[in-house]
Amino acid sequence: MHATDQTFQILLSQLLEKVEDRCPECGSEQYVWQQKNKDGTERCAPTCWSCGYKVLKKHEQQANQQRSQESFMARTQKFFHQGSLIADDALRQCRLTNYQTTELETRQAKERALAAVSAIVEGKPIHVIFSGKPGVGKSHLAISILVEVLERSAYQKYCLFVSYSELLEKLKMSMNESAKSQAKAQAYITRMKKADVLVLDDLGAELGIKNKVSTDFNNDILNRILEARQNKATIFTTNFSGKQLVEAYGTRIISRLMKHASGYVFQYKDTTDKRMRSVK
C-alpha cells in the first residue's frame, strides 16, 4: 500500500467508524462520522467509499420527488377549484370505488370509465359520452374519471368539471355587470379550453323542459369550447339521446362532440334513478 493510501486510511479511521449495514449497491462496508451532532444524531447517512452510494442521496432524491409531486398537486388542485363549476357539492365525494354497480349496465358503465381513464393517462384525446335518464350515475362516473386521472398521472394533468347550465348562467349574469365581472366569467371558458381533461356536465339541462332547440348564444358558447377541445380529452354527460342532441344543437356541433368518441359512448337504458332508491 502506498504511503499516501496509508495516511488516508489512518485519517479515515480517526474520523469515521463502520456501521453494521453494508452498502445495498455493492456490499462493501459503510461509514459514518465518529463525532455526532450535539443531539446525538448522525451527521450524515452511511456512506460507501467503494461505489459512492449514499443513503442520504437516495433520501434527498425521494424528498425532491415528493416536493415535486406536492407542487404539481397544489397547482392542479388550484386549477380545479378555481375553474370548476359543480352544481351538486355531493359530487366532490364521488369515486370509482363508491360507484354502485348493482346491475349489469352499471358494471359495464364502470368498465367503460376505467378504459377511459387508461386512455386519457396515455395521452389519447378521447371524447367520452355518458347519456341516460337523471340519477343513473353519469356525473358520478365523470368526476370519478377526473380524480382517477389526476392520481394516476401523479397530478400532472389539469382537470376541470363544469356544469354547462351553471356556466351559461354565470356568463349571462356577467353581461349586465362590470368589465371585471365579465372578464372573470370569460376566464372559465379560457380555462376550459386549456384543461388537459374537461368534464362538461349535464349538456341539454340548460334548455329546460319546454325548449328542445338551443339558442344562438348557447350554440356560440358550446361551439367555442368544442372547437378548442377537438383534440383534447373531454367527457360529456347528458340526459339527451343522440337524436335529441342533433335536434338541439345541430350536426356541426355534435360532429365535434363525437370526434374521438368511438368506443367511449355509453347510454344508460335500464338503470333506475339511484337517488330515488332511498325514498322508497
Residue pairs with C-beta under 8 A, 6 or more apart in sequence:
1 9
12 31
12 49
14 34
15 33
15 34
15 35
16 31
16 32
16 33
16 34
17 31
17 32
17 33
17 34
18 29
18 30
18 31
19 29
19 30
19 31
19 32
19 46
21 30
21 46
22 28
22 29
22 30
23 29
23 30
23 48
23 50
23 51
23 53
24 53
25 48
25 51
25 53
26 48
26 50
26 51
26 53
28 48
28 49
28 50
28 51
29 48
29 49
29 50
30 46
30 47
30 48
30 53
31 46
31 47
31 48
31 49
32 42
32 43
32 44
32 45
32 46
32 47
33 42
33 43
33 44
35 43
36 42
36 43
37 43
44 54
44 56
45 54
45 55
45 56
45 59
46 54
46 55
47 53
47 54
47 55
47 56
48 54
69 154
69 155
72 154
72 155
72 156
73 155
75 155
75 158
76 150
76 155
76 156
76 157
76 158
76 159
77 155
79 158
79 159
79 160
79 191
79 195
80 146
80 150
80 158
80 159
80 160
80 161
82 191
83 160
83 162
83 187
83 188
83 191
83 192
83 195
84 160
84 161
84 162
85 161
85 162
85 163
85 166
85 167
85 170
85 188
86 92
86 143
86 161
86 163
86 166
87 163
87 165
87 166
87 201
87 202
88 139
91 139
91 140
91 143
91 161
92 143
94 139
94 140
94 143
94 144
94 147
95 144
95 147
95 148
96 110
96 113
96 114
96 141
96 144
96 145
96 147
96 148
99 106
99 110
99 113
99 137
99 140
99 141
99 144
100 106
100 137
100 274
101 107
101 110
103 270
103 271
105 268
105 269
105 270
105 271
106 136
106 137
106 271
108 266
109 130
109 137
109 141
109 266
109 268
109 271
110 141
112 128
112 264
112 266
113 128
113 141
113 144
113 145
114 148
115 263
115 264
116 126
116 128
116 145
116 235
116 264
117 145
117 148
117 149
117 152
119 126
119 233
119 264
120 126
120 145
120 149
120 157
120 197
120 233
121 149
121 152
121 153
121 157
124 233
124 260
125 230
125 231
125 232
125 233
125 260
126 233
126 260
126 261
126 264
127 233
127 234
127 235
127 236
127 257
127 258
127 259
127 260
127 261
127 264
128 142
128 145
128 233
128 234
128 235
128 236
128 261
128 264
128 265
128 266
129 235
129 236
129 237
129 238
129 257
129 258
129 261
129 264
129 265
129 266
130 138
130 141
130 142
130 235
130 236
130 237
130 238
130 266
130 268
131 138
131 237
131 238
131 239
131 240
131 241
131 242
131 265
131 266
131 267
131 268
132 138
132 239
132 267
132 268
132 269
132 271
133 239
133 268
133 271
133 273
134 239
134 273
134 275
135 272
135 273
135 274
135 275
135 276
136 268
136 271
136 272
136 273
136 274
137 268
137 271
137 274
138 237
138 238
138 268
139 201
139 202
139 237
142 161
142 199
142 201
142 235
142 237
143 161
143 199
145 197
145 199
145 235
146 159
146 160
146 161
146 197
146 199
146 235
149 157
149 159
149 197
150 157
150 159
157 196
157 197
158 194
158 195
158 196
158 197
159 195
159 196
159 197
159 198
159 199
160 191
160 192
160 195
160 197
160 198
160 199
161 198
161 199
161 201
162 188
162 192
162 198
162 199
162 200
162 201
163 201
163 202
164 200
164 201
164 202
164 203
164 205
164 206
164 222
165 202
165 205
165 206
167 188
167 189
167 192
167 221
168 206
168 217
168 218
168 221
170 185
170 188
171 185
171 186
171 188
171 189
171 221
172 217
173 185
174 181
174 182
174 184
174 185
174 186
175 182
189 221
189 224
189 225
192 198
192 200
192 225
192 228
192 229
193 224
193 225
193 228
193 229
195 232
196 232
196 233
197 232
197 233
197 234
197 235
198 229
198 232
198 233
198 234
198 235
199 234
199 235
199 236
199 237
200 225
200 234
200 235
200 236
200 237
201 237
202 237
202 238
202 239
203 222
203 236
203 237
203 238
203 240
203 245
204 238
204 239
204 240
204 244
204 245
204 248
205 239
206 218
207 213
207 214
207 218
207 248
212 244
212 247
212 248
213 247
213 248
214 222
214 248
214 249
214 250
219 249
219 250
219 253
222 249
222 253
223 252
223 253
223 256
226 253
226 256
226 257
227 256
230 256
230 259
230 260
231 259
231 260
236 257
238 245
240 248
241 267
242 254
245 254
245 257
246 254
258 265
